Amino acid sequence: MTFVPAKAFFNPAERGRLLPADSPLRRRLPKLVQLSERIGRTAIRQYENLLPDRQCIERQYRAFVGEPLDLEQPRLLSEKIQWLKLNDVTPLHTICSDKIRARDFVRERVGEEHLIPALLISDSPRDVNPDTIRADRFAAKTNHDWGGVVLCRDRASFDWHAARAKLEAHLRTPFWKRFRERAYKDIPRGIIVETFLEAAGGGLPKDYKIFCFHGEPLLIQVVDGRDGWPTWTMYDLDWALLPVWRRGRPRTNSSHDRPASLASMIEIARKLSEPFRFCRVDLYDVDDRIFFGEIAFYPEAGYRPFEPMEFERELGDMLRLD
């Protein structure tokens, strides 16, 4: 058996020199690389699970951002988000991080009409079945994390078994521990099934993510194209396109149409963010109605700074920790 250096798996030039195009090993390379990366990520997470919160956050910050984390005198917004993880968690943070209990907070602050209609609330994936959910289209999600979402666009072809399996796997996962986001730690885990939201032209609606500092909206991030290749684009409150972006997130160079409901969305975000130092309020505008998505206290876990870095520092100056 021919020995192939490990660098041949990761370096395209080495692969071409050492492995012929018709080599069986060459054909298996993509799967081998994916497997090695998966094993590496699993080992890292197992190691990080053993670390105290602060040490884990410092390690992750250096790995993602490429700089040491200063928690004694944080200046960047990304640094201050790490400080918030460790020092600013109240029962209200936990309630509002819970996709089920946050509905009561939204109902009280801005009204029932801004809630996506709920078809089912349960603590068991077994309840996600054709007998309990009669809608042709819906969105099922776990309440304590991100990524635990299952979309049903067509009841006739929907895989109920796969949906339950995904939801069950997410319910078993202590989401908060991945990035030590303590607001998620004490959420009683459950599932909520909501009406499927669709944009006027079809597909998923734009996601308007409003960054709020001390109860005042400051910045709007539009996530568009979530059905395929999403883009993240930043605007100020007057809907001027900003020459800033989130690290590693693609953006569009053209401006989106100004939403007719912009003023109303800003006011809703103001009311929902009022109790908190910092949060991001996510909203949808569908058929001239504004729907609440979620309140996020640690956007991108604080590991994707805004660029250019001068803007990241300006945002950090907006967030007071005293």
C-alpha positions, 0 to 999 in steps of 0.5 A: 500500500502506498503511503500518502502524506497527510498534507495531500488530503488538504493541499490541492497541489499535493493532491494533484502530484501524489494522487492520480485523477483516477485513483480510488483514494482520490475519489474518496477524498471529499468524504475523507476530508469531511470525516476528518473535520467532523472528528476534529470538531467533535474532539474540540467540543468534548474538550471545551465541554470540560472547561469553565465558562470563562476559559471556554469563551476566551479560547473560542474567541481567540479561535474565531476572532483571531485576537485575545479576549479582554474581559477586564476592559472590553471595547469591541462589541464582540468582546462586550457580548462575551462579558454579557454572557458571563455577567448579565443574565436575568430570569427575563433573559431566559424567558425571552430566549425561550421561543415558547415563553417569549410569546407572553412577553411579546403579547404583553409588550406589543400585542397578540397580533404580532405573534405567528399563530401557534398550531401546537406547543408540546414537550414531546416530538411524538406530538408532531404527527398528522393527527395533531397537526392538520395544516398543509404547511407549518414550521416546527422548532425547538424552543431552546436553541437555533437550528432546531427548525423543520419546515413543512412546505407540502404535507403530502411529501413531508417526512414526519419521521425525519422531522421527529428525529431531528426535533428529538436530537435537538431537545437532547442537546444542551445548546447553551453550553456550545458557546456558554450562552447562559440565557438558554441554560434554564429553558424548559425544553419544548417544541412549538409548531407555527403557521408557515410564513411565506413572502408575497412572491413565494419563498421565505420572507426577509428577516429584519434583525434590529440591533438595540442598545439600551432600549434604542434601535440603532442598526438593521440587518436584512437577511434575504434569500434564505431559501438558497444563498442568503445575504446579510445587508446592513442599514441605518434607521433611515434605510441608508445602505451601510458599507459594513458587514458581518465577518464571513457573511455574504452581502449584496451591493444593491439596496433592498426596497425600503419596507413600508412598515419600517417605522412600525418595526423600529417602534416594536423593537424599541418596546421589546428591547427596553428592559435590556442593555443589548439585544437583537429583535428579529421581525418579519413583514408578511402581507402588511403584517409584522410578525415577531421572530425572536430576541437574540442576546448574543448574535452570532455568539459574539464571534463574527465581528462587524467589519471594518473594525472601526465600526465594531469599536463604534458599536462597542462604545454604544454598549455601556456595561456600568 
